[in-house]
Protein backbone atom coordinates (compact mmCIF):
# COMPACT_ATOMS: atom_id res chain seq x y z
CA UNK A 1 0.00 0.00 0.00
CA UNK A 2 1.15 3.54 -0.74
CA UNK A 3 2.24 5.63 2.21
CA UNK A 4 -0.26 8.10 3.64
CA UNK A 5 0.93 11.51 2.41
CA UNK A 6 2.82 13.53 5.00
CA UNK A 7 1.90 17.04 6.03
CA UNK A 8 3.87 20.06 4.84
CA UNK A 9 4.11 22.88 7.38
CA UNK A 10 5.31 26.19 5.93
CA UNK A 11 5.89 29.16 8.19
CA UNK A 12 8.26 31.70 9.66
CA UNK A 13 10.25 32.29 12.80
CA UNK A 14 7.69 34.53 14.46
CA UNK A 15 4.46 36.02 13.20
CA UNK A 16 5.48 39.64 12.71
CA UNK A 17 3.84 41.02 9.57
CA UNK A 18 5.76 43.74 7.72
CA UNK A 19 3.44 46.48 6.53
CA UNK A 20 4.13 45.82 2.85
CA UNK A 21 2.65 42.33 3.25
CA UNK A 22 -0.52 43.35 5.08
CA UNK A 23 -2.73 43.04 1.94
CA UNK A 24 -2.04 39.26 1.93
CA UNK A 25 -3.28 38.93 5.53
CA UNK A 26 -6.81 40.27 5.50
CA UNK A 27 -9.28 40.04 8.33
CA UNK A 28 -9.42 41.18 11.91
CA UNK A 29 -7.52 40.17 15.02
CA UNK A 30 -3.97 40.01 16.26
CA UNK A 31 -0.91 39.55 14.07
CA UNK A 32 -0.93 35.86 15.03
CA UNK A 33 -4.57 35.43 14.00
CA UNK A 34 -3.95 37.17 10.69
CA UNK A 35 -0.71 35.22 10.14
CA UNK A 36 -2.62 31.97 10.72
CA UNK A 37 -4.98 32.75 7.83
CA UNK A 38 -2.08 32.08 5.44
CA UNK A 39 0.29 29.69 7.20
CA UNK A 40 -0.28 26.42 9.10
CA UNK A 41 2.61 26.79 11.56
CA UNK A 42 5.02 29.15 13.26
CA UNK A 43 8.32 28.79 15.09
CA UNK A 44 8.47 30.58 18.43
CA UNK A 45 11.99 31.86 19.06
CA UNK A 46 11.10 34.02 22.06
CA UNK A 47 10.92 30.88 24.23
CA UNK A 48 14.69 30.62 23.72
CA UNK A 49 15.25 33.94 25.49
CA UNK A 50 12.61 34.02 28.22
CA UNK A 51 9.80 31.92 29.71
CA UNK A 52 6.17 32.54 28.85
CA UNK A 53 3.28 32.12 31.23
CA UNK A 54 1.07 29.06 30.69
CA UNK A 55 -1.83 31.44 30.08
CA UNK A 56 0.10 33.01 27.21
CA UNK A 57 0.57 29.67 25.49
CA UNK A 58 -3.08 28.84 26.08
CA UNK A 59 -4.16 32.16 24.58
CA UNK A 60 -2.02 31.58 21.52
CA UNK A 61 -3.44 28.09 21.08
CA UNK A 62 -7.01 29.36 21.33
CA UNK A 63 -6.44 32.08 18.74
CA UNK A 64 -5.47 29.81 15.82
CA UNK A 65 -7.28 27.08 13.83
CA UNK A 66 -7.33 23.51 15.11
CA UNK A 67 -4.84 22.33 12.49
CA UNK A 68 -2.31 25.07 13.23
CA UNK A 69 0.94 23.94 14.87
CA UNK A 70 3.63 25.68 16.94
CA UNK A 71 7.31 24.79 16.99
CA UNK A 72 9.01 25.91 20.20
CA UNK A 73 12.68 26.63 20.65
CA UNK A 74 14.17 25.15 23.82
CA UNK A 75 15.42 27.83 26.27
CA UNK A 76 19.04 28.92 26.07
CA UNK A 77 19.36 28.33 29.82
CA UNK A 78 19.28 24.62 28.92
CA UNK A 79 21.26 24.60 25.67
CA UNK A 80 23.76 27.42 26.10
CA UNK A 81 24.15 28.03 29.84
CA UNK A 82 23.80 24.51 31.26
CA UNK A 83 24.97 22.97 27.97
CA UNK A 84 22.52 20.06 28.30
CA UNK A 85 23.77 19.04 31.74
CA UNK A 86 21.96 19.11 35.09
CA UNK A 87 18.92 20.85 33.67
CA UNK A 88 16.06 18.51 34.59
CA UNK A 89 14.25 21.17 36.62
CA UNK A 90 14.58 23.73 33.83
CA UNK A 91 13.22 21.22 31.33
CA UNK A 92 10.27 20.44 33.60
CA UNK A 93 9.49 24.15 33.94
CA UNK A 94 9.60 24.68 30.19
CA UNK A 95 7.34 21.73 29.43
CA UNK A 96 4.89 22.70 32.17
CA UNK A 97 4.47 26.03 30.39
CA UNK A 98 4.41 25.05 26.74
CA UNK A 99 2.18 21.98 27.13
CA UNK A 100 -0.65 24.49 27.54
CA UNK A 101 -0.55 24.65 23.75
CA UNK A 102 -2.24 21.25 23.87
CA UNK A 103 -2.60 19.52 20.51
CA UNK A 104 -1.23 22.61 18.75
CA UNK A 105 2.26 21.91 20.06
CA UNK A 106 3.79 20.39 16.97
CA UNK A 107 7.52 20.31 17.60
CA UNK A 108 10.33 21.22 19.98
CA UNK A 109 13.52 22.60 18.46
CA UNK A 110 16.87 22.19 20.21
CA UNK A 111 19.45 24.61 18.79
CA UNK A 112 22.93 24.13 20.22
CA UNK A 113 25.74 26.69 20.56
CA UNK A 114 28.62 26.49 18.06
CA UNK A 115 31.04 25.67 20.89
CA UNK A 116 29.16 22.61 22.12
CA UNK A 117 30.86 19.50 20.76
CA UNK A 118 29.19 16.12 20.65
CA UNK A 119 29.77 14.05 23.77
CA UNK A 120 27.97 10.70 23.46
CA UNK A 121 27.47 10.23 27.21
CA UNK A 122 26.06 13.65 28.07
CA UNK A 123 24.02 13.82 24.86
CA UNK A 124 22.41 10.44 25.54
CA UNK A 125 21.67 11.40 29.13
CA UNK A 126 20.04 14.66 28.10
CA UNK A 127 17.92 13.34 25.25
CA UNK A 128 16.77 10.35 27.29
CA UNK A 129 15.65 12.85 29.92
CA UNK A 130 13.70 14.74 27.27
CA UNK A 131 12.14 11.57 25.89
CA UNK A 132 11.00 10.52 29.37
CA UNK A 133 8.91 13.70 29.43
CA UNK A 134 8.01 14.42 25.81
CA UNK A 135 7.12 11.94 23.09
CA UNK A 136 6.35 14.37 20.26
CA UNK A 137 8.41 15.66 17.34
CA UNK A 138 11.91 16.65 18.45
CA UNK A 139 14.39 18.41 16.17
CA UNK A 140 18.06 19.16 16.77
CA UNK A 141 20.03 21.95 15.11
CA UNK A 142 23.68 21.39 16.11
CA UNK A 143 26.33 23.91 15.10
CA UNK A 144 29.53 22.03 15.90
CA UNK A 145 30.91 19.70 13.23
CA UNK A 146 31.36 16.82 15.68
CA UNK A 147 27.59 16.26 15.82
CA UNK A 148 27.83 14.49 12.49
CA UNK A 149 28.75 11.46 14.65
CA UNK A 150 25.43 11.59 16.52
CA UNK A 151 23.23 9.94 13.89
CA UNK A 152 22.89 6.54 15.66
CA UNK A 153 21.68 8.26 18.84
CA UNK A 154 19.28 10.50 16.94
CA UNK A 155 17.79 7.59 15.03
CA UNK A 156 17.43 5.51 18.19
CA UNK A 157 15.55 8.27 20.05
CA UNK A 158 13.55 9.51 17.06
CA UNK A 159 15.24 12.91 16.89
CA UNK A 160 15.48 14.63 13.52
CA UNK A 161 18.39 16.87 12.59
CA UNK A 162 17.34 20.11 10.98
CA UNK A 163 18.42 20.94 7.47
CA UNK A 164 19.89 24.37 8.15
CA UNK A 165 20.99 26.97 5.65
CA UNK A 166 23.73 27.92 6.20
CA UNK A 167 25.12 25.06 8.30
CA UNK A 168 28.60 24.36 9.71
CA UNK A 169 27.85 20.63 9.78
CA UNK A 170 28.93 18.35 6.94
CA UNK A 171 25.82 17.81 4.81
CA UNK A 172 23.92 19.96 7.30
CA UNK A 173 21.94 21.57 4.50
CA UNK A 174 19.90 18.36 4.09
CA UNK A 175 17.74 16.66 6.73
CA UNK A 176 19.49 14.11 8.93
CA UNK A 177 19.06 12.00 12.03
CA UNK A 178 15.74 10.19 12.39
CA UNK A 179 13.98 10.29 9.00
CA UNK A 180 10.42 10.30 10.36
CA UNK A 181 10.24 14.12 10.35
CA UNK A 182 12.02 16.65 8.18
CA UNK A 183 12.67 20.18 9.40
CA UNK A 184 14.12 22.81 7.11
CA UNK A 185 15.42 25.93 8.89
CA UNK A 186 16.36 28.62 6.40
CA UNK A 187 18.30 31.49 7.95
CA UNK A 188 19.06 33.38 4.74
CA UNK A 189 22.01 33.09 2.39
CA UNK A 190 24.53 34.51 1.67
CA UNK A 191 23.83 37.05 4.45
CA UNK A 192 22.33 35.20 7.41
CA UNK A 193 18.97 36.55 8.61
CA UNK A 194 18.93 39.20 5.86
CA UNK A 195 19.15 37.61 2.43
CA UNK A 196 16.09 36.55 0.49
CA UNK A 197 15.99 33.20 -1.29
CA UNK A 198 15.90 33.22 -5.07
CA UNK A 199 13.00 31.71 -7.07
CA UNK A 200 15.12 28.80 -8.33
CA UNK A 201 16.06 27.81 -4.77
CA UNK A 202 12.40 27.87 -3.73
CA UNK A 203 11.35 25.84 -6.79
CA UNK A 204 13.91 23.16 -5.96
CA UNK A 205 12.90 23.23 -2.31
CA UNK A 206 9.24 22.72 -3.23
CA UNK A 207 10.16 19.55 -5.11
CA UNK A 208 12.04 18.21 -2.07
CA UNK A 209 9.11 18.93 0.26
CA UNK A 210 6.68 17.27 -2.13
CA UNK A 211 8.90 14.19 -2.37
CA UNK A 212 9.04 13.87 1.41
CA UNK A 213 5.27 14.25 1.67
CA UNK A 214 4.74 11.53 -0.92
CA UNK A 215 6.86 9.24 1.24
CA UNK A 216 4.58 9.91 4.20
CA UNK A 217 7.04 12.20 6.02
CA UNK A 218 5.74 15.20 7.94
CA UNK A 219 7.84 18.17 6.88
CA UNK A 220 8.43 21.60 8.36
CA UNK A 221 9.92 24.52 6.46
CA UNK A 222 10.67 27.58 8.57
CA UNK A 223 12.03 30.81 7.11
CA UNK A 224 14.25 32.62 9.61
CA UNK A 225 15.47 35.39 7.28
CA UNK A 226 13.33 37.89 9.15
CA UNK A 227 15.66 40.88 9.54
CA UNK A 228 14.28 42.70 6.48
CA UNK A 229 10.95 40.90 6.15
CA UNK A 230 12.00 38.40 3.47
CA UNK A 231 10.74 35.41 5.47
CA UNK A 232 7.08 36.25 4.85
CA UNK A 233 7.65 36.82 1.13
CA UNK A 234 9.63 33.59 0.70
CA UNK A 235 7.06 31.57 2.65
CA UNK A 236 4.17 32.96 0.58
CA UNK A 237 6.05 32.15 -2.63
CA UNK A 238 6.78 28.60 -1.51
CA UNK A 239 3.15 28.14 -0.55
CA UNK A 240 2.08 29.15 -4.06
CA UNK A 241 4.59 26.75 -5.60
CA UNK A 242 3.12 23.89 -3.57
CA UNK A 243 -0.51 24.80 -4.23
MIFI-254173 format. One record per residue (C-alpha): z, x, y. Coordinates in nm, 2 decimals. Each point is the difference from the previous one (the first is absolute). Example, Ala and Ser with C-alpha at 12.3 -4.5 7.8 and 13.67 -1.06 7.14 Angstrom:
<bazas>
baza w: 0.78&u: 1.23&v: -0.45
baza w: -0.07&u: 0.14&v: 0.34
</bazas>
This chain:
<bazas>
baza w: 0.00&u: 0.00&v: 0.00
baza w: -0.07&u: 0.11&v: 0.35
baza w: 0.29&u: 0.11&v: 0.21
baza w: 0.14&u: -0.25&v: 0.25
baza w: -0.12&u: 0.12&v: 0.34
baza w: 0.26&u: 0.19&v: 0.20
baza w: 0.10&u: -0.09&v: 0.35
baza w: -0.12&u: 0.20&v: 0.31
baza w: 0.26&u: 0.02&v: 0.28
baza w: -0.15&u: 0.12&v: 0.33
baza w: 0.23&u: 0.06&v: 0.30
baza w: 0.15&u: 0.24&v: 0.25
baza w: 0.31&u: 0.20&v: 0.06
baza w: 0.17&u: -0.26&v: 0.22
baza w: -0.13&u: -0.32&v: 0.15
baza w: -0.05&u: 0.10&v: 0.36
baza w: -0.31&u: -0.17&v: 0.14
baza w: -0.19&u: 0.20&v: 0.27
baza w: -0.12&u: -0.24&v: 0.28
baza w: -0.36&u: 0.07&v: -0.07
baza w: 0.03&u: -0.14&v: -0.35
baza w: 0.19&u: -0.32&v: 0.10
baza w: -0.32&u: -0.22&v: -0.03
baza w: 0.00&u: 0.07&v: -0.37
baza w: 0.36&u: -0.13&v: -0.04
baza w: 0.00&u: -0.35&v: 0.14
baza w: 0.28&u: -0.25&v: -0.03
baza w: 0.36&u: -0.01&v: 0.12
baza w: 0.31&u: 0.19&v: -0.10
baza w: 0.13&u: 0.35&v: -0.02
baza w: -0.22&u: 0.31&v: -0.04
baza w: 0.09&u: 0.00&v: -0.37
baza w: -0.10&u: -0.37&v: -0.05
baza w: -0.33&u: 0.06&v: 0.18
baza w: -0.06&u: 0.33&v: -0.20
baza w: 0.06&u: -0.19&v: -0.32
baza w: -0.29&u: -0.24&v: 0.08
baza w: -0.24&u: 0.29&v: -0.07
baza w: 0.18&u: 0.24&v: -0.24
baza w: 0.19&u: -0.06&v: -0.33
baza w: 0.25&u: 0.29&v: 0.04
baza w: 0.17&u: 0.24&v: 0.23
baza w: 0.18&u: 0.33&v: -0.03
baza w: 0.33&u: 0.02&v: 0.18
baza w: 0.07&u: 0.35&v: 0.13
baza w: 0.30&u: -0.09&v: 0.21
baza w: 0.21&u: -0.02&v: -0.31
baza w: -0.05&u: 0.38&v: -0.03
baza w: 0.18&u: 0.06&v: 0.33
baza w: 0.27&u: -0.27&v: 0.01
baza w: 0.15&u: -0.28&v: -0.21
baza w: -0.09&u: -0.36&v: 0.06
baza w: 0.24&u: -0.29&v: -0.04
baza w: -0.05&u: -0.22&v: -0.30
baza w: -0.06&u: -0.29&v: 0.23
baza w: -0.29&u: 0.19&v: 0.16
baza w: -0.17&u: 0.05&v: -0.33
baza w: 0.06&u: -0.37&v: -0.09
baza w: -0.15&u: -0.11&v: 0.34
baza w: -0.31&u: 0.22&v: -0.06
baza w: -0.04&u: -0.14&v: -0.35
baza w: 0.02&u: -0.36&v: 0.13
baza w: -0.26&u: 0.06&v: 0.27
baza w: -0.29&u: 0.09&v: -0.23
baza w: -0.20&u: -0.18&v: -0.27
baza w: 0.13&u: 0.00&v: -0.36
baza w: -0.26&u: 0.25&v: -0.12
baza w: 0.07&u: 0.25&v: 0.28
baza w: 0.17&u: 0.32&v: -0.12
baza w: 0.20&u: 0.27&v: 0.18
baza w: 0.01&u: 0.37&v: -0.09
baza w: 0.32&u: 0.17&v: 0.11
baza w: 0.05&u: 0.37&v: 0.07
baza w: 0.31&u: 0.15&v: -0.15
baza w: 0.25&u: 0.12&v: 0.27
baza w: -0.02&u: 0.36&v: 0.11
baza w: 0.37&u: 0.04&v: -0.06
baza w: -0.09&u: -0.01&v: -0.37
baza w: -0.32&u: 0.20&v: 0.00
baza w: 0.04&u: 0.25&v: 0.28
baza w: 0.37&u: 0.04&v: 0.06
baza w: 0.15&u: -0.04&v: -0.35
baza w: -0.33&u: 0.12&v: -0.15
baza w: 0.03&u: -0.25&v: -0.29
baza w: 0.34&u: 0.13&v: -0.11
baza w: 0.34&u: -0.18&v: 0.01
baza w: -0.14&u: -0.31&v: 0.18
baza w: 0.09&u: -0.28&v: -0.24
baza w: 0.20&u: -0.19&v: 0.27
baza w: -0.28&u: 0.04&v: 0.25
baza w: -0.25&u: -0.14&v: -0.25
baza w: 0.23&u: -0.29&v: -0.08
baza w: 0.03&u: -0.08&v: 0.37
baza w: -0.37&u: 0.01&v: 0.06
baza w: -0.08&u: -0.23&v: -0.30
baza w: 0.28&u: -0.24&v: 0.10
baza w: -0.18&u: -0.04&v: 0.33
baza w: -0.37&u: -0.01&v: -0.10
baza w: 0.04&u: -0.22&v: -0.30
baza w: 0.04&u: -0.29&v: 0.25
baza w: -0.37&u: 0.01&v: 0.02
baza w: 0.01&u: -0.16&v: -0.35
baza w: -0.34&u: -0.04&v: -0.17
baza w: -0.17&u: 0.14&v: 0.31
baza w: 0.13&u: 0.35&v: -0.07
baza w: -0.31&u: 0.15&v: -0.15
baza w: 0.06&u: 0.37&v: -0.01
baza w: 0.24&u: 0.28&v: 0.09
baza w: -0.15&u: 0.32&v: 0.14
baza w: 0.17&u: 0.34&v: -0.04
baza w: -0.14&u: 0.25&v: 0.24
baza w: 0.14&u: 0.35&v: -0.05
baza w: 0.04&u: 0.28&v: 0.26
baza w: -0.25&u: 0.29&v: -0.02
baza w: 0.28&u: 0.24&v: -0.08
baza w: 0.12&u: -0.18&v: -0.31
baza w: -0.13&u: 0.17&v: -0.31
baza w: -0.02&u: -0.17&v: -0.34
baza w: 0.32&u: 0.06&v: -0.20
baza w: -0.03&u: -0.18&v: -0.34
baza w: 0.37&u: -0.05&v: -0.05
baza w: 0.09&u: -0.14&v: 0.35
baza w: -0.32&u: -0.21&v: 0.01
baza w: 0.06&u: -0.16&v: -0.34
baza w: 0.36&u: -0.07&v: 0.10
baza w: -0.10&u: -0.17&v: 0.33
baza w: -0.28&u: -0.21&v: -0.14
baza w: 0.20&u: -0.11&v: -0.30
baza w: 0.26&u: -0.11&v: 0.26
baza w: -0.26&u: -0.20&v: 0.18
baza w: -0.14&u: -0.16&v: -0.31
baza w: 0.35&u: -0.11&v: -0.11
baza w: 0.00&u: -0.21&v: 0.32
baza w: -0.36&u: -0.09&v: 0.07
baza w: -0.27&u: -0.09&v: -0.25
baza w: -0.28&u: -0.07&v: 0.25
baza w: -0.30&u: 0.20&v: 0.13
baza w: 0.12&u: 0.35&v: 0.10
baza w: -0.23&u: 0.25&v: 0.17
baza w: 0.06&u: 0.37&v: 0.08
baza w: -0.17&u: 0.19&v: 0.28
baza w: 0.10&u: 0.37&v: -0.06
baza w: -0.10&u: 0.26&v: 0.25
baza w: 0.08&u: 0.32&v: -0.19
baza w: -0.27&u: 0.14&v: -0.23
baza w: 0.25&u: 0.05&v: -0.29
baza w: 0.01&u: -0.38&v: -0.05
baza w: -0.33&u: 0.02&v: -0.18
baza w: 0.21&u: 0.09&v: -0.30
baza w: 0.19&u: -0.33&v: 0.01
baza w: -0.26&u: -0.22&v: -0.17
baza w: 0.18&u: -0.03&v: -0.34
baza w: 0.31&u: -0.12&v: 0.18
baza w: -0.19&u: -0.24&v: 0.22
baza w: -0.19&u: -0.15&v: -0.29
baza w: 0.32&u: -0.04&v: -0.21
baza w: 0.18&u: -0.18&v: 0.28
baza w: -0.29&u: -0.21&v: 0.12
baza w: -0.02&u: 0.17&v: 0.34
baza w: -0.34&u: 0.03&v: 0.17
baza w: -0.09&u: 0.29&v: 0.23
baza w: -0.16&u: -0.11&v: 0.32
baza w: -0.35&u: 0.11&v: 0.08
baza w: 0.06&u: 0.15&v: 0.35
baza w: -0.24&u: 0.11&v: 0.26
baza w: 0.05&u: 0.27&v: 0.09
baza w: 0.21&u: 0.14&v: -0.28
baza w: 0.14&u: 0.35&v: -0.07
baza w: 0.01&u: -0.07&v: -0.38
baza w: -0.29&u: 0.10&v: -0.22
baza w: -0.21&u: -0.31&v: -0.06
baza w: 0.25&u: -0.19&v: 0.22
baza w: -0.28&u: -0.20&v: 0.16
baza w: -0.04&u: -0.20&v: -0.32
baza w: 0.26&u: -0.22&v: -0.17
baza w: 0.22&u: 0.18&v: -0.26
baza w: 0.31&u: -0.04&v: -0.21
baza w: 0.04&u: -0.34&v: -0.18
baza w: -0.34&u: -0.17&v: 0.01
baza w: 0.14&u: -0.36&v: 0.00
baza w: 0.00&u: -0.02&v: 0.38
baza w: -0.22&u: 0.18&v: 0.25
baza w: 0.12&u: 0.07&v: 0.36
baza w: -0.23&u: 0.14&v: 0.26
baza w: 0.18&u: 0.13&v: 0.31
baza w: -0.25&u: 0.10&v: 0.27
baza w: 0.15&u: 0.19&v: 0.29
baza w: -0.32&u: 0.08&v: 0.19
baza w: -0.23&u: 0.29&v: -0.03
baza w: -0.07&u: 0.25&v: 0.14
baza w: 0.27&u: -0.07&v: 0.25
baza w: 0.30&u: -0.15&v: -0.18
baza w: 0.12&u: -0.33&v: 0.13
baza w: -0.27&u: -0.01&v: 0.27
baza w: -0.35&u: 0.03&v: -0.16
baza w: -0.19&u: -0.31&v: -0.11
baza w: -0.18&u: -0.01&v: -0.33
baza w: -0.38&u: -0.01&v: 0.00
baza w: -0.20&u: -0.29&v: -0.15
baza w: -0.12&u: 0.21&v: -0.29
baza w: 0.35&u: 0.10&v: -0.10
baza w: 0.11&u: -0.37&v: 0.01
baza w: -0.31&u: -0.10&v: -0.21
baza w: 0.08&u: 0.25&v: -0.26
baza w: 0.37&u: -0.10&v: 0.00
baza w: -0.09&u: -0.37&v: -0.05
baza w: -0.19&u: 0.10&v: -0.32
baza w: 0.30&u: 0.18&v: -0.13
baza w: 0.24&u: -0.29&v: 0.07
baza w: -0.24&u: -0.24&v: -0.16
baza w: -0.03&u: 0.22&v: -0.31
baza w: 0.38&u: 0.01&v: -0.03
baza w: 0.03&u: -0.37&v: 0.04
baza w: -0.26&u: -0.06&v: -0.28
baza w: 0.21&u: 0.22&v: -0.23
baza w: 0.30&u: -0.23&v: 0.07
baza w: 0.18&u: 0.24&v: 0.23
baza w: 0.19&u: -0.13&v: 0.30
baza w: -0.10&u: 0.21&v: 0.30
baza w: 0.15&u: 0.06&v: 0.34
baza w: -0.19&u: 0.15&v: 0.29
baza w: 0.21&u: 0.08&v: 0.31
baza w: -0.15&u: 0.13&v: 0.32
baza w: 0.25&u: 0.23&v: 0.18
baza w: -0.23&u: 0.12&v: 0.28
baza w: 0.18&u: -0.22&v: 0.25
baza w: 0.04&u: 0.24&v: 0.30
baza w: -0.30&u: -0.14&v: 0.18
baza w: -0.04&u: -0.33&v: -0.18
baza w: -0.26&u: 0.10&v: -0.25
baza w: 0.20&u: -0.13&v: -0.30
baza w: -0.06&u: -0.36&v: 0.08
baza w: -0.38&u: 0.06&v: 0.06
baza w: -0.04&u: 0.19&v: -0.32
baza w: 0.19&u: -0.25&v: -0.20
baza w: -0.20&u: -0.29&v: 0.14
baza w: -0.32&u: 0.18&v: -0.09
baza w: 0.11&u: 0.08&v: -0.35
baza w: 0.10&u: -0.37&v: -0.05
baza w: -0.36&u: -0.10&v: 0.10
baza w: -0.15&u: 0.25&v: -0.23
baza w: 0.20&u: -0.15&v: -0.29
baza w: -0.06&u: -0.36&v: 0.09
</bazas>
